[in-house]
Structures are given as structure tokens and as C-alpha cells.
Amino acid sequence: MSLRLKKGGSLLLKKENGLDLKNVVVQLFWAPSKIAGISHDLDVIAVETQGGDLANGRIGKVSTPDDVCYWAQKRTKSMFLPKDNRDGVDTVDGEPDEMIEIELGKVGAQTTMIPVFVEIHDAKTLGQSFDQVEAPQIKLVDKDTGRVLAESSLDELQSGSTSALFVVLHRSVGTDNWSLQVVNTGHKEDLEGIFKLVGAI
């Protein structure tokens, strides 16, 4: 069973048998631009952070830049980006254009959150925003079973947004219990701005 989460919705990351999930995949989808000569390169970024307070909108900071998984650092101790599509073209129907695999059992003991961002590469230079992107969508999938745990259509972003904080995985203090919360808030930050937000630079 899947659950389409709305903005602000949350989900405890459990298997159908009640056991904790160990491996999840964040999947990003979008379609090629319908405008000739225009393409959009969406990038997904996932970050291990500490000291956050989701109830008050704080997503924490990294302890080291090595805890950021993105196109230029595809593997961390707990995350792997195996696929980096540049334009939404040449993807088999139903398969994600880009994804990050997260092994929750390998997440650092001090990590309390994993915020997941999406940005349009070189958006400011190219004058692009999510308003122009075709059919953007994000899913969270149980890697071991393929079961879709949650999905969100990314059509609620503020006009002119070039990046967004889409979801946050967060762990209960002192436990291995993980939950997902959909934030789905657009921003006008580039990759450097996202890095500054989480203390990676």
C-alpha cells in the first residue's frame, strides 16, 4: 500500500510486518521540456544533519561536508547516488530520472535528520524555475520490496522557485525509529545556498 503525502504529512518508516525499514530510495522524476532548445537538469541532494528541531523548522547542520550526497559526491557512508540524469530524456517510462539510496542502518549515531533537497542546476544563470519543469514528482520507496511508501507531486512550489526542501527523514532521539515528513517548500537558493543552509561551507 502506498500513501500520497500532502505538504506537512508524516509517515513512520515501517515495513508491512511492523519491522523498521533498513533501505529506502528517494526517487526524482521529471519530463523533458516541451520547448525546443530548452532542457532542465534537476539534482537531488540528501544530507545527514545534527541538532535540528523539525517542529520549529530547523533541519540542523552537518558535522562534515562528507555527509552530503549529490552529483559531485555520489557516495557517503550511508548514501549513494547511482543515477544522474541531465535533462529528463532517455529514461524508461516508470523509472526515476535520478535517485539516492539511503541505508538507514549506516547513518551516523549522532545524525537526527536527513533533509532531501532538489535544485535546478544553473537555474539562475539560465533563468529557469520549477514553474517551467514538466511533471516533477518525488517518491520514497522501500528498496528491499519495491513498495512505494509515499509520493508527492511537486506542483505546490512557490512561483519562481529554483530549489526546494521536499522531505525530511527524522529519527526519534535515542532510537532507530525513522519517520518521513513532507515539507515541499520552494526556495531561490542554488547549490551553494543549500550548502550554506546545512553548514557544509
C-alpha positions in Angstrom: 0.0 0.0 0.0 1.3 3.5 -0.8 0.4 6.8 0.8 0.3 10.1 -1.1 1.5 12.6 1.5 0.5 16.2 1.3 2.6 19.1 2.5 3.1 18.7 6.2 2.1 15.0 6.2 4.2 12.4 8.0 4.8 8.7 7.9 6.5 6.2 10.3 9.0 4.2 8.2 8.0 0.7 9.0 7.6 -2.4 6.8 4.1 -4.0 6.5 5.2 -6.6 9.1 6.0 -3.8 11.6 9.8 -4.0 11.4 11.9 -1.0 10.9 12.9 -0.1 7.3 16.6 -0.5 6.6 17.0 0.7 3.0 15.0 3.4 1.3 15.3 5.2 -2.0 14.4 8.7 -2.8 13.3 8.8 -6.5 13.0 12.0 -8.5 11.0 12.2 -11.8 10.5 14.9 -14.4 9.8 15.0 -18.1 11.7 16.7 -20.9 10.9 20.3 -21.7 8.2 20.8 -24.4 10.1 23.9 -25.5 12.6 23.3 -28.3 16.2 24.0 -27.3 15.3 24.1 -23.5 16.3 21.5 -21.0 16.1 21.2 -17.2 18.7 19.5 -15.1 17.2 18.6 -11.7 19.5 17.4 -9.0 18.6 15.6 -5.7 20.7 16.3 -2.6 20.5 14.4 0.7 22.3 15.5 3.9 22.9 13.9 7.3 22.4 16.6 9.9 22.5 17.1 13.7 20.9 19.4 16.1 17.7 20.1 14.2 14.3 20.8 15.5 11.7 20.0 12.8 8.8 21.3 14.9 10.4 24.8 14.7 11.6 24.5 11.1 15.3 23.8 11.9 16.9 21.0 9.9 20.3 21.0 11.6 23.8 21.2 10.4 26.3 18.7 9.0 29.2 17.6 11.2 31.4 17.3 8.0 30.9 18.0 4.3 31.4 14.3 3.7 27.8 13.8 4.9 26.3 15.4 1.8 25.3 13.1 -1.1 24.9 14.8 -4.5 26.1 14.6 -8.1 29.7 15.6 -7.3 29.9 13.3 -4.2 27.8 10.3 -5.1 28.7 8.1 -2.2 28.8 8.8 1.5 29.0 6.2 4.4 25.2 5.8 4.3 24.0 7.2 0.9 24.6 6.5 -2.8 23.5 8.4 -5.9 23.7 5.8 -8.7 21.9 7.8 -11.4 22.3 11.4 -12.5 20.0 12.5 -15.4 20.8 15.8 -17.0 17.6 16.6 -18.9 14.8 14.1 -18.1 15.4 12.4 -21.5 16.2 8.7 -22.2 14.6 7.3 -19.1 12.4 4.2 -19.4 8.8 5.0 -18.5 8.2 4.4 -14.8 11.9 4.6 -13.9 13.3 7.6 -11.9 15.4 10.2 -13.6 17.6 10.5 -10.5 17.7 8.8 -7.2 19.6 8.5 -3.9 19.7 5.2 -2.0 19.9 5.6 1.8 21.0 2.8 4.2 19.4 3.8 7.5 21.5 1.3 9.4 24.7 3.0 8.3 23.6 6.6 9.3 25.8 8.2 11.9 24.8 7.7 15.5 24.6 11.5 16.1 22.5 12.1 12.9 18.9 13.1 13.7 17.7 14.2 10.3 18.2 13.7 6.6 16.8 16.6 4.7 16.3 16.0 0.9 16.6 18.9 -1.5 16.1 19.3 -5.2 17.5 22.1 -7.3 17.7 23.1 -10.9 21.3 23.1 -12.0 22.5 26.6 -13.1 18.9 27.9 -12.7 19.9 31.5 -12.0 22.3 31.6 -15.0 19.7 30.0 -17.3 16.7 32.0 -15.9 14.9 28.8 -15.0 12.5 27.9 -12.3 10.3 24.9 -11.3 7.3 26.6 -13.0 8.8 25.5 -16.3 9.6 21.9 -15.3 7.3 19.2 -16.7 5.7 16.7 -14.3 8.2 16.8 -11.4 7.5 14.2 -8.7 9.3 12.6 -5.8 8.8 9.2 -4.1 10.1 7.3 -1.2 10.4 3.6 -1.8 11.4 0.6 0.3 14.4 -0.7 -1.6 14.1 -4.2 -0.3 10.5 -4.8 -1.6 9.9 -2.0 -4.1 6.9 -0.9 -2.2 6.1 2.8 -2.6 5.9 4.3 0.9 5.0 7.8 0.0 4.9 10.1 -3.0 4.3 13.8 -3.6 3.6 15.7 -6.7 5.8 18.7 -6.8 3.3 21.2 -8.1 2.8 23.2 -4.9 6.1 25.1 -5.0 6.1 28.9 -4.8 6.3 30.7 -8.1 9.9 31.3 -9.2 11.4 28.6 -7.0 14.7 27.2 -8.2 15.3 24.8 -5.4 13.2 23.2 -2.7 13.3 21.3 0.6 10.9 18.4 -0.3 11.2 15.9 2.5 12.9 15.3 5.8 13.7 11.9 7.3 14.0 12.3 11.0 15.0 9.9 13.8 13.4 9.8 17.3 16.1 10.6 19.9 17.9 7.6 21.2 16.1 5.2 18.9 16.4 3.7 15.4 12.8 4.8 14.6 12.7 6.9 11.4 9.8 8.9 10.1 9.2 10.9 6.9 7.8 14.4 6.8 6.8 16.2 3.6 8.0 19.9 3.6 7.6 20.7 -0.1 8.7 24.3 0.3 10.3 26.2 -2.6 13.3 28.5 -2.4 15.5 30.5 -4.7 18.8 29.1 -3.4 21.4 27.5 -5.6 23.6 24.6 -4.6 25.9 26.9 -2.8 23.0 28.3 -0.9 21.8 24.8 0.1 25.3 24.0 1.3 25.4 27.2 3.5 22.0 26.3 4.9 23.2 23.0 6.2 26.7 24.2 7.2 28.6 22.3 4.6 30.5 25.5 3.6 
